[in-house]
């Protein structure tokens, strides 16, 4: 069952995302907790609390936003975008309400933590 940001189980499921390596051009697969909002999958890219480095999967998506996701026994082709402005504020509020640890990550981070929205393309 897919989680939704408004449900008690939000961010308790995981998915696998395959991105294209920004330097190598090779596929890279990582596993993430996710939420869902208005039919889109939502990921948080906390990166390193010890420094300003963003996670590799996020940097890959900044170069090539098209990716493949495996979730609930399905494979989806998605396009990623980083939530900004009102969209990010709304999603962040829901994420932190469900998983307060994200606020601790944000308090320790040296920059804004990315919230990534994955929209199915085909």
N, C-alpha and C positions, 0 to 999 in steps of 0.2 A: 504494500500500500504506500503510495507516495505521500510524503508529509506536506503540509501546507503551513505557511508561516503563522497562521492564526490558530492552528490546532495544537493540542498539548504535546503531540509527538513531533512537532516541527524540528527540523535540523537533526533528527535522530536516525535518519536513513542515510545511506551513502550511495554514491554513483561513481563510475569511472569515466574520466574524460581523457580523450586522446587528442592532443594538440600537435601541431607541426613545430618542431624545434626551430627557433628563430635563427640559430647559427648553423645547425646541421641539416635542416630540412627533413629530418627523420621524425617519425611518430614517437611521441612521449605520452605515456599513460600514467595518470595519478588518480588516487581515490580521495573523495571529499564528502563531507557531510553536506547536505543540501536542504533547501526549503523550496517551496513553490508559492508563487504569487501571481494571481491572474493568469494561470496557465503556463507560466514561464518558470524554469528552474533558476534558483538563486544560490550563488556561492560567495563565500567570504575569503579574501586572500590575506590572512593576517601576516604572512611573511615572518620576519625575524624580529623579536622584541629587542634583540641586542643591537640592531642596526637598521639602516634605512633600506635594506635590500628587499625588493618585492620577490615573491616566489616565482620560480622559473615558468611554471604553467601560465601564470598571469602575464608575464613578459612575452611568452609565446603568443598568447591571445591578442596582445597589443599589436603585434606584427601581422598575425594572420588570425582574424576573429572566427574563422570557420573551424569547427571541431566535430568530433563524434563522441556521443555520450552513451554509455550503457547503464540503464536504470530499469528496475523492475522487469528484468528479462527481455528488455527491448533495446534496440540500437536506434539512436536518433541522430540526425545531422542537425547541428545547431550553429547559430551565429551569436557571438558574444558581444556585449557592450558593457562598459563600466557605467553604473548608475551615477548620476550627477544631480546636484540641486535638489529639488523637491522629491524626485524619485528616490534618490539615495537616502534622504532624511526619513521618508516613509518606510522604506525597507529596513534601514538601520534600527529604527525604533522597534519594529516587529522582531528583528533578529535578536536584539539585546533583551527584549521582554521574554523571549523563549530561551535564550542562551546567554545569561549574564556574563559569562566568561569573555564574550566579545568586548564588553566594555573595559575589562581589565587589559585585554590586548590593546585596545585603543589608547588607554591611559599610559601604557608603556611604550607605545609606538612613537617613532620620530616623524610621522606623517600620517595622512589620512589612510585608513585601511580600505582597500578596494572592495566594493560590493559589485559582483558580476552577475548580469542577467543573461541567461541563455535562452534564445528563442529558436524554436524548431523551424527548420527551413524546408524540409521535404520529408 
